[in-house]
Amino acid sequence: MMKIKVSDTTKILLWVYGVGLAGMLLPFTRNLFILITPLNLLFAAAFLFWRNRPDKKVIVTGIFIFITAYLIEAAGVNTGRIFGTYSYGRALGPALWNTPLIIGLNWFVLIYCTNAIARQLWGLRQHGSNSMKPGWAGAAFIVITGSLLMVLYDLLLEPAAMRLDMWSWDGGSIPFKNFIAWFGISLVYHLIYRLWGEGELNGRAMPLFITQLLFFAVIDFFYLIFA
């Protein structure tokens, strides 16, 4: 039988999200774990870059995404014209202009992870090649695949986010324009990241992204069955 090796850092990741999942689902701990959600987002960034310092170009692009994504979210929540009409809850921590300050970090972490995964998928398609310069076809594949992964993430995130007091939608339904906006914004960020800030592949990106997908999927399934 083939044994799957799990690194120590990935074991820490699984433990943290496992505890977080239990805390979110158990009624007597849910409110506490909702309040410490920003710590989870900070942990995600620390997991990616602990003893794995990013290149300067990655840092510059990350700051750009952090700031612009926050401003886009602020415009979206205050006008309802980008994603639809919604409002943030208490789970994401301190806010300015009705927008949690940490939301920009979440966008950067997700773009960073989906870029790395898309590059790995392109490498597999090219029979294991890890070329950092895959050409126009590879660049298009990476940008589009990364953006589609972002939409997949949002599909699982949205129902859970409403349950966990991250944000709520007017009327309780998620508008289709939200997913269109996610894809469009992600497409621009992936293109910028591809041109400006792409560094060495980070092997922790895929475990983090998959763990987060499973985290939200379990929460969605739990409330679908037991709500």
WOZIUR-V305860 format. One line per field, one symbol per residue. ss: DSSP state (~ for helix, > for strand, _ for the rest). A space follows every 50 residues. Layout:
# WOZIUR-V305860
ss = ???
This chain:
# WOZIUR-V305860
ss = _______~~~~~~~~~~~~~~~~~~_~~~~~~~~~_~~~~~~~~~~~~~_ _____~~~~~~~~~~~~~~~~~~~~~~~~______>>>______>>__>> __~~~~~~~~~~~~~~~~~~~~~~~_________~~~~~~~~~~~~~~~~ ~~~~~~~~~~~~~___>>>~~~___~~~~~~~~~~~~~~~~~~~~~____ ___~~~~~~~~~~~~~~~~~~~~~~~_
